[in-house]
Amino acid sequence: MTHRDFCVGALHVLPEHCHKGYADMILHDVCKQYAALYKQAIPENEADLYFCAAVEYLSTSSANLFKE
C-alpha cells in the first residue's frame, strides 16, 4: 500500500514469493517516483533528498532492503 505522497504504508510479500526480488523492485520504483516528484517541486541546489524506513523489529529481510 502506498499513500498519495508515495510513502509506503505497508509491504508484504507472500512466503512463496519471498527472495525473488519483488520487494526490491517495488521499493526501487517508489523511490524513483518520489525523487522525480520532489526534484520537480524543489530545486536540487536548495534541498537534499533522503529516504528513511521503519521496519519490523528483528526483520532482517526488511532491513536488508535498505542497506547500501
MIDO-614975 format. One record per residue (C-alpha): y, z, x negated; residue number from 1; residue in one letter. Coordinates in Angstrom, 3 decimals, padded with zeros to 6 digits, always signed. Layout:
<ketors>
<c2: Y&c3: Z&c1: X&resi: NUM&resn: A>;
...
</ketors>
This chain:
<ketors>
<c2: +000.000&c3: +000.000&c1: +000.000&resi: 1&resn: M>;
<c2: +003.490&c3: -000.707&c1: -001.229&resi: 2&resn: T>;
<c2: +006.873&c3: +000.281&c1: +000.028&resi: 3&resn: H>;
<c2: +009.763&c3: -002.152&c1: +000.574&resi: 4&resn: R>;
<c2: +011.057&c3: -001.390&c1: -002.924&resi: 5&resn: D>;
<c2: +007.685&c3: -002.328&c1: -004.498&resi: 6&resn: F>;
<c2: +006.752&c3: +001.277&c1: -005.265&resi: 7&resn: C>;
<c2: +003.027&c3: +001.677&c1: -004.961&resi: 8&resn: V>;
<c2: +002.266&c3: +004.342&c1: -002.386&resi: 9&resn: G>;
<c2: -001.482&c3: +004.231&c1: -002.898&resi: 10&resn: A>;
<c2: -004.015&c3: +002.043&c1: -004.635&resi: 11&resn: L>;
<c2: -007.719&c3: +002.471&c1: -004.069&resi: 12&resn: H>;
<c2: -010.469&c3: +000.241&c1: -005.388&resi: 13&resn: V>;
<c2: -013.861&c3: +000.463&c1: -003.749&resi: 14&resn: L>;
<c2: -016.573&c3: +001.620&c1: -006.156&resi: 15&resn: P>;
<c2: -018.394&c3: -001.707&c1: -006.018&resi: 16&resn: E>;
<c2: -015.231&c3: -003.462&c1: -007.222&resi: 17&resn: H>;
<c2: -014.280&c3: -000.999&c1: -009.968&resi: 18&resn: C>;
<c2: -013.886&c3: -002.108&c1: -013.581&resi: 19&resn: H>;
<c2: -013.256&c3: -005.762&c1: -012.662&resi: 20&resn: K>;
<c2: -009.527&c3: -005.704&c1: -013.415&resi: 21&resn: G>;
<c2: -008.297&c3: -005.836&c1: -009.819&resi: 22&resn: Y>;
<c2: -006.079&c3: -002.744&c1: -010.042&resi: 23&resn: A>;
<c2: -004.580&c3: -004.028&c1: -013.295&resi: 24&resn: D>;
<c2: -003.799&c3: -007.410&c1: -011.708&resi: 25&resn: M>;
<c2: -002.176&c3: -005.781&c1: -008.682&resi: 26&resn: I>;
<c2: -000.051&c3: -003.390&c1: -010.730&resi: 27&resn: L>;
<c2: +000.975&c3: -006.155&c1: -013.123&resi: 28&resn: H>;
<c2: +002.168&c3: -008.306&c1: -010.218&resi: 29&resn: D>;
<c2: +004.024&c3: -005.429&c1: -008.532&resi: 30&resn: V>;
<c2: +005.773&c3: -004.558&c1: -011.812&resi: 31&resn: C>;
<c2: +006.716&c3: -008.205&c1: -012.353&resi: 32&resn: K>;
<c2: +008.244&c3: -008.410&c1: -008.867&resi: 33&resn: Q>;
<c2: +010.018&c3: -005.080&c1: -009.387&resi: 34&resn: Y>;
<c2: +011.525&c3: -006.258&c1: -012.676&resi: 35&resn: A>;
<c2: +012.686&c3: -009.562&c1: -011.162&resi: 36&resn: A>;
<c2: +014.332&c3: -007.769&c1: -008.233&resi: 37&resn: L>;
<c2: +016.259&c3: -005.374&c1: -010.435&resi: 38&resn: Y>;
<c2: +017.217&c3: -007.985&c1: -013.020&resi: 39&resn: K>;
<c2: +018.991&c3: -009.864&c1: -010.226&resi: 40&resn: Q>;
<c2: +020.709&c3: -006.728&c1: -008.959&resi: 41&resn: A>;
<c2: +021.578&c3: -005.066&c1: -012.287&resi: 42&resn: I>;
<c2: +022.671&c3: -006.979&c1: -015.397&resi: 43&resn: P>;
<c2: +020.299&c3: -006.285&c1: -018.291&resi: 44&resn: E>;
<c2: +023.043&c3: -005.004&c1: -020.565&resi: 45&resn: N>;
<c2: +024.076&c3: -002.295&c1: -018.073&resi: 46&resn: E>;
<c2: +020.747&c3: -000.622&c1: -017.284&resi: 47&resn: A>;
<c2: +017.346&c3: -000.066&c1: -018.795&resi: 48&resn: D>;
<c2: +014.337&c3: -000.830&c1: -016.643&resi: 49&resn: L>;
<c2: +011.382&c3: +001.519&c1: -016.832&resi: 50&resn: Y>;
<c2: +008.227&c3: +002.231&c1: -014.878&resi: 51&resn: F>;
<c2: +006.557&c3: +005.541&c1: -014.208&resi: 52&resn: C>;
<c2: +003.445&c3: +006.633&c1: -012.373&resi: 53&resn: A>;
<c2: +001.862&c3: +009.684&c1: -010.852&resi: 54&resn: A>;
<c2: -001.922&c3: +009.636&c1: -010.903&resi: 55&resn: V>;
<c2: -004.549&c3: +011.953&c1: -009.502&resi: 56&resn: E>;
<c2: -005.373&c3: +014.912&c1: -011.690&resi: 57&resn: Y>;
<c2: -008.116&c3: +014.068&c1: -014.176&resi: 58&resn: L>;
<c2: -008.377&c3: +010.461&c1: -013.015&resi: 59&resn: S>;
<c2: -008.779&c3: +008.825&c1: -016.405&resi: 60&resn: T>;
<c2: -009.392&c3: +005.424&c1: -014.815&resi: 61&resn: S>;
<c2: -005.998&c3: +005.579&c1: -013.098&resi: 62&resn: S>;
<c2: -004.231&c3: +006.977&c1: -016.145&resi: 63&resn: A>;
<c2: -005.646&c3: +004.220&c1: -018.369&resi: 64&resn: N>;
<c2: -003.919&c3: +001.588&c1: -016.233&resi: 65&resn: L>;
<c2: -000.576&c3: +002.838&c1: -017.517&resi: 66&resn: F>;
<c2: -001.287&c3: +003.115&c1: -021.235&resi: 67&resn: K>;
<c2: +000.394&c3: +000.681&c1: -023.571&resi: 68&resn: E>;
</ketors>
